[in-house]
Amino acid sequence: MKQRRNILIATAALLVLVLFGLLTRCQLLLPVLPGDRFLAADSDARNLSPGRSIDTVPMLILQVQKCSKLYTAEYRVHKIITHDDALRLKGQLMSKQFNLKVPLADRKIAIPMDAKIKAYIDFSEFSEQNIERSGNQITIILPDPQVVMTSSKIDQQNVKQYVGLTRAHFSDEELANYQQQGREAILQSIPDMGIEETARANAAKVLVPMLTQLGYEEQNITIAFRKDLDFRHKYQGLIRFED
């Protein structure tokens, strides 16, 4: 009886060992699914530092190009356009020159004007030429900022004018001409608005998080315009109208 019990125990132990071996063999033969390989590769990629095992530049270019037209600054400008049109009588009498102001012939006008100016950076052509890398350091060279006057409007209710008794009122053509002069004066003041630095700072707020997600340290990131960009003296080529 005791011998029979020992035989049963030995048989059961042998069956357990056989089943364990079969399970282990099945596990070794299980195929690796494509999704598993992707997850493993993705996990490894996240652990790689930039510039070492994978090239992050193509991914960065793709993400930046998605920004397309990035508006970086907006200004609302108020300007009063003034014009003084006095009628004068000039001539020569008995060999003497004279220049006399004609009485009741003055014309004066003050025109309040509001304009909206926006600055943007067009990233649609962003490429490897806009990226400089040196070790862990990366510099993004921004495309030239573009400036758009999106609207300009005269505050008709607050236009002030004085017209002498002997003079005609200002014509619509004259008012349109003064409005154009006001727009040109606003555009000439753009370099003093600090629009270049504002555009750079706001572009950095968008680009720096992209770069840190790719593994770059924030202290190793530089965002700048090209060194030969003379915004103060050559801004006219960067400006256009939309209104």
LUMPA-251628 format. One record per residue (C-alpha): x, y, z; residue in three letters. Coordinates in nm, 2 decimals, decimal comma, padded with zeros to 4 digits. Layout:
+--------+--------+--------+--------+
:   east :  north :     up : residu :
+--------+--------+--------+--------+
:      X :      Y :      Z :    Ala :
...
+--------+--------+--------+--------+
This chain:
+--------+--------+--------+--------+
:   east :  north :     up : residu :
+--------+--------+--------+--------+
:  00,00 :  00,00 :  00,00 :    Met :
:  00,28 :  00,24 :  00,09 :    Lys :
:  00,47 :  00,15 : -00,22 :    Gln :
:  00,16 :  00,22 : -00,44 :    Arg :
:  00,12 :  00,57 : -00,27 :    Arg :
:  00,49 :  00,65 : -00,35 :    Asn :
:  00,43 :  00,55 : -00,71 :    Ile :
:  00,13 :  00,79 : -00,74 :    Leu :
:  00,32 :  01,08 : -00,59 :    Ile :
:  00,61 :  01,03 : -00,83 :    Ala :
:  00,37 :  01,01 : -01,13 :    Thr :
:  00,20 :  01,33 : -01,02 :    Ala :
:  00,53 :  01,51 : -00,98 :    Ala :
:  00,64 :  01,40 : -01,33 :    Leu :
:  00,32 :  01,52 : -01,49 :    Leu :
:  00,37 :  01,87 : -01,32 :    Val :
:  00,72 :  01,89 : -01,46 :    Leu :
:  00,60 :  01,79 : -01,81 :    Val :
:  00,33 :  02,05 : -01,81 :    Leu :
:  00,57 :  02,32 : -01,69 :    Phe :
:  00,81 :  02,24 : -01,97 :    Gly :
:  00,53 :  02,26 : -02,23 :    Leu :
:  00,41 :  02,60 : -02,10 :    Leu :
:  00,77 :  02,74 : -02,11 :    Thr :
:  00,82 :  02,62 : -02,46 :    Arg :
:  00,49 :  02,78 : -02,58 :    Cys :
:  00,59 :  03,11 : -02,43 :    Gln :
:  00,92 :  03,10 : -02,61 :    Leu :
:  00,75 :  03,03 : -02,94 :    Leu :
:  00,49 :  03,31 : -02,91 :    Leu :
:  00,53 :  03,57 : -03,20 :    Pro :
:  00,61 :  03,93 : -03,13 :    Val :
:  00,33 :  04,15 : -03,26 :    Leu :
:  00,41 :  04,47 : -03,47 :    Pro :
:  00,25 :  04,68 : -03,20 :    Gly :
:  00,48 :  04,53 : -02,94 :    Asp :
:  00,78 :  04,62 : -03,14 :    Arg :
:  00,65 :  04,97 : -03,20 :    Phe :
:  00,59 :  05,02 : -02,83 :    Leu :
:  00,94 :  04,90 : -02,74 :    Ala :
:  01,10 :  05,12 : -03,01 :    Ala :
:  00,90 :  05,42 : -02,90 :    Asp :
:  01,00 :  05,36 : -02,54 :    Ser :
:  01,36 :  05,34 : -02,64 :    Asp :
:  01,34 :  05,65 : -02,85 :    Ala :
:  01,20 :  05,85 : -02,56 :    Arg :
:  01,50 :  05,75 : -02,36 :    Asn :
:  01,75 :  05,87 : -02,62 :    Leu :
:  01,90 :  06,21 : -02,59 :    Ser :
:  01,88 :  06,45 : -02,89 :    Pro :
:  02,15 :  06,41 : -03,15 :    Gly :
:  02,27 :  06,07 : -03,03 :    Arg :
:  02,08 :  05,77 : -03,15 :    Ser :
:  01,80 :  05,94 : -03,34 :    Ile :
:  01,78 :  06,26 : -03,55 :    Asp :
:  01,52 :  06,50 : -03,41 :    Thr :
:  01,56 :  06,76 : -03,68 :    Val :
:  01,30 :  06,62 : -03,93 :    Pro :
:  01,05 :  06,59 : -03,65 :    Met :
:  01,12 :  06,94 : -03,53 :    Leu :
:  01,09 :  07,08 : -03,89 :    Ile :
:  00,75 :  06,91 : -03,93 :    Leu :
:  00,61 :  07,04 : -03,60 :    Gln :
:  00,73 :  07,40 : -03,67 :    Val :
:  00,59 :  07,40 : -04,03 :    Gln :
:  00,25 :  07,31 : -03,88 :    Lys :
:  00,26 :  07,65 : -03,71 :    Cys :
:  00,24 :  07,81 : -04,06 :    Ser :
:  00,16 :  08,18 : -04,00 :    Lys :
:  00,24 :  08,25 : -03,63 :    Leu :
:  00,11 :  08,59 : -03,52 :    Tyr :
:  00,35 :  08,72 : -03,26 :    Thr :
:  00,25 :  09,08 : -03,18 :    Ala :
: -00,05 :  09,32 : -03,22 :    Glu :
: -00,05 :  09,70 : -03,18 :    Tyr :
: -00,34 :  09,94 : -03,18 :    Arg :
: -00,21 :  10,29 : -03,27 :    Val :
: -00,40 :  10,62 : -03,23 :    His :
: -00,27 :  10,92 : -03,42 :    Lys :
: -00,40 :  11,27 : -03,48 :    Ile :
: -00,33 :  11,40 : -03,82 :    Ile :
: -00,31 :  11,78 : -03,84 :    Thr :
: -00,30 :  12,02 : -04,14 :    His :
: -00,28 :  12,39 : -04,15 :    Asp :
: -00,37 :  12,55 : -04,48 :    Asp :
: -00,33 :  12,93 : -04,47 :    Ala :
: -00,39 :  13,13 : -04,78 :    Leu :
: -00,11 :  13,39 : -04,84 :    Arg :
: -00,06 :  13,66 : -05,10 :    Leu :
:  00,29 :  13,68 : -05,24 :    Lys :
:  00,43 :  13,93 : -05,49 :    Gly :
:  00,65 :  14,22 : -05,55 :    Gln :
:  00,56 :  14,59 : -05,53 :    Leu :
:  00,80 :  14,87 : -05,61 :    Met :
:  01,10 :  14,63 : -05,60 :    Ser :
:  00,99 :  14,50 : -05,26 :    Lys :
:  00,89 :  14,14 : -05,19 :    Gln :
:  00,58 :  14,08 : -04,99 :    Phe :
:  00,41 :  13,78 : -04,83 :    Asn :
:  00,09 :  13,86 : -04,66 :    Leu :
: -00,16 :  13,63 : -04,49 :    Lys :
: -00,51 :  13,68 : -04,64 :    Val :
: -00,76 :  13,76 : -04,37 :    Pro :
: -01,04 :  13,50 : -04,30 :    Leu :
: -00,87 :  13,26 : -04,54 :    Ala :
: -00,73 :  13,00 : -04,29 :    Asp :
: -00,82 :  12,63 : -04,30 :    Arg :
: -00,72 :  12,39 : -04,02 :    Lys :
: -00,81 :  12,03 : -03,96 :    Ile :
: -00,73 :  11,77 : -03,69 :    Ala :
: -00,82 :  11,41 : -03,79 :    Ile :
: -00,81 :  11,13 : -03,53 :    Pro :
: -00,70 :  10,80 : -03,68 :    Met :
: -00,69 :  10,45 : -03,54 :    Asp :
: -00,49 :  10,17 : -03,69 :    Ala :
: -00,42 :  09,80 : -03,61 :    Lys :
: -00,08 :  09,65 : -03,68 :    Ile :
:  00,00 :  09,28 : -03,66 :    Lys :
:  00,34 :  09,10 : -03,68 :    Ala :
:  00,37 :  08,74 : -03,78 :    Tyr :
:  00,63 :  08,48 : -03,87 :    Ile :
:  00,57 :  08,25 : -04,17 :    Asp :
:  00,71 :  07,91 : -04,08 :    Phe :
:  00,58 :  07,74 : -04,40 :    Ser :
:  00,93 :  07,74 : -04,56 :    Glu :
:  01,11 :  07,65 : -04,23 :    Phe :
:  01,39 :  07,40 : -04,31 :    Ser :
:  01,73 :  07,27 : -04,18 :    Glu :
:  01,88 :  07,60 : -04,29 :    Gln :
:  01,70 :  07,76 : -03,99 :    Asn :
:  01,86 :  07,52 : -03,74 :    Ile :
:  02,22 :  07,53 : -03,60 :    Glu :
:  02,34 :  07,26 : -03,36 :    Arg :
:  02,67 :  07,23 : -03,17 :    Ser :
:  02,68 :  06,94 : -02,92 :    Gly :
:  02,38 :  06,99 : -02,69 :    Asn :
:  02,33 :  07,35 : -02,80 :    Gln :
:  02,06 :  07,43 : -03,06 :    Ile :
:  01,98 :  07,76 : -03,22 :    Thr :
:  01,67 :  07,83 : -03,42 :    Ile :
:  01,71 :  08,11 : -03,68 :    Ile :
:  01,36 :  08,26 : -03,72 :    Leu :
:  01,23 :  08,37 : -04,06 :    Pro :
:  01,21 :  08,74 : -04,11 :    Asp :
:  00,91 :  08,89 : -03,92 :    Pro :
:  00,63 :  09,03 : -04,14 :    Gln :
:  00,43 :  09,34 : -04,04 :    Val :
:  00,07 :  09,39 : -04,16 :    Val :
: -00,15 :  09,70 : -04,11 :    Met :
: -00,48 :  09,52 : -04,10 :    Thr :
: -00,70 :  09,82 : -04,06 :    Ser :
: -00,70 :  10,20 : -04,05 :    Ser :
: -01,00 :  10,42 : -03,98 :    Lys :
: -01,08 :  10,79 : -03,93 :    Ile :
: -01,29 :  10,88 : -03,62 :    Asp :
: -01,53 :  11,09 : -03,82 :    Gln :
: -01,73 :  11,21 : -03,51 :    Gln :
: -01,42 :  11,37 : -03,36 :    Asn :
: -01,27 :  11,54 : -03,67 :    Val :
: -01,21 :  11,91 : -03,59 :    Lys :
: -01,18 :  12,17 : -03,86 :    Gln :
: -01,19 :  12,54 : -03,90 :    Tyr :
: -01,26 :  12,70 : -04,24 :    Val :
: -01,24 :  13,07 : -04,30 :    Gly :
: -01,52 :  13,26 : -04,46 :    Leu :
: -01,34 :  13,29 : -04,79 :    Thr :
: -01,24 :  12,93 : -04,82 :    Arg :
: -01,41 :  12,61 : -04,93 :    Ala :
: -01,44 :  12,31 : -04,70 :    His :
: -01,20 :  12,02 : -04,72 :    Phe :
: -01,29 :  11,78 : -05,00 :    Ser :
: -01,32 :  11,40 : -04,98 :    Asp :
: -01,01 :  11,37 : -05,19 :    Glu :
: -00,81 :  11,59 : -04,95 :    Glu :
: -00,93 :  11,39 : -04,65 :    Leu :
: -00,83 :  11,07 : -04,82 :    Ala :
: -00,49 :  11,22 : -04,89 :    Asn :
: -00,45 :  11,31 : -04,52 :    Tyr :
: -00,55 :  10,96 : -04,42 :    Gln :
: -00,28 :  10,82 : -04,64 :    Gln :
: -00,02 :  11,06 : -04,49 :    Gln :
: -00,13 :  10,94 : -04,14 :    Gly :
: -00,08 :  10,57 : -04,24 :    Arg :
:  00,26 :  10,65 : -04,37 :    Glu :
:  00,35 :  10,83 : -04,05 :    Ala :
:  00,24 :  10,53 : -03,84 :    Ile :
:  00,45 :  10,29 : -04,06 :    Leu :
:  00,75 :  10,51 : -04,01 :    Gln :
:  00,71 :  10,48 : -03,63 :    Ser :
:  00,70 :  10,09 : -03,64 :    Ile :
:  01,08 :  10,04 : -03,57 :    Pro :
:  01,04 :  10,23 : -03,24 :    Asp :
:  00,76 :  10,00 : -03,12 :    Met :
:  01,00 :  09,71 : -03,04 :    Gly :
:  00,81 :  09,48 : -03,26 :    Ile :
:  01,11 :  09,28 : -03,35 :    Glu :
:  01,19 :  09,18 : -03,00 :    Glu :
:  00,83 :  09,12 : -02,92 :    Thr :
:  00,80 :  08,88 : -03,22 :    Ala :
:  01,11 :  08,69 : -03,11 :    Arg :
:  01,00 :  08,65 : -02,75 :    Ala :
:  00,65 :  08,53 : -02,84 :    Asn :
:  00,79 :  08,29 : -03,10 :    Ala :
:  01,02 :  08,15 : -02,83 :    Ala :
:  00,72 :  08,08 : -02,62 :    Lys :
:  00,59 :  07,84 : -02,89 :    Val :
:  00,92 :  07,68 : -03,00 :    Leu :
:  01,09 :  07,62 : -02,67 :    Val :
:  00,83 :  07,38 : -02,54 :    Pro :
:  00,86 :  07,19 : -02,87 :    Met :
:  01,23 :  07,15 : -02,83 :    Leu :
:  01,21 :  07,05 : -02,46 :    Thr :
:  00,96 :  06,77 : -02,56 :    Gln :
:  01,23 :  06,65 : -02,80 :    Leu :
:  01,48 :  06,62 : -02,52 :    Gly :
:  01,67 :  06,95 : -02,53 :    Tyr :
:  01,74 :  07,14 : -02,21 :    Glu :
:  01,59 :  07,49 : -02,20 :    Glu :
:  01,92 :  07,65 : -02,11 :    Gln :
:  02,07 :  07,50 : -02,43 :    Asn :
:  01,81 :  07,66 : -02,66 :    Ile :
:  01,85 :  07,99 : -02,85 :    Thr :
:  01,58 :  08,16 : -03,05 :    Ile :
:  01,70 :  08,45 : -03,28 :    Ala :
:  01,66 :  08,63 : -03,60 :    Phe :
:  01,94 :  08,63 : -03,87 :    Arg :
:  02,23 :  08,85 : -03,77 :    Lys :
:  02,21 :  09,07 : -04,07 :    Asp :
:  01,84 :  09,16 : -04,03 :    Leu :
:  01,83 :  09,54 : -04,02 :    Asp :
:  01,47 :  09,58 : -03,91 :    Phe :
:  01,50 :  09,95 : -03,82 :    Arg :
:  01,63 :  10,07 : -04,16 :    His :
:  01,48 :  09,81 : -04,40 :    Lys :
:  01,14 :  09,74 : -04,24 :    Tyr :
:  00,95 :  09,88 : -04,55 :    Gln :
:  01,01 :  09,55 : -04,73 :    Gly :
:  00,85 :  09,36 : -04,44 :    Leu :
:  00,53 :  09,56 : -04,44 :    Ile :
:  00,21 :  09,53 : -04,63 :    Arg :
: -00,16 :  09,63 : -04,61 :    Phe :
: -00,47 :  09,42 : -04,57 :    Glu :
: -00,74 :  09,68 : -04,53 :    Asp :
+--------+--------+--------+--------+
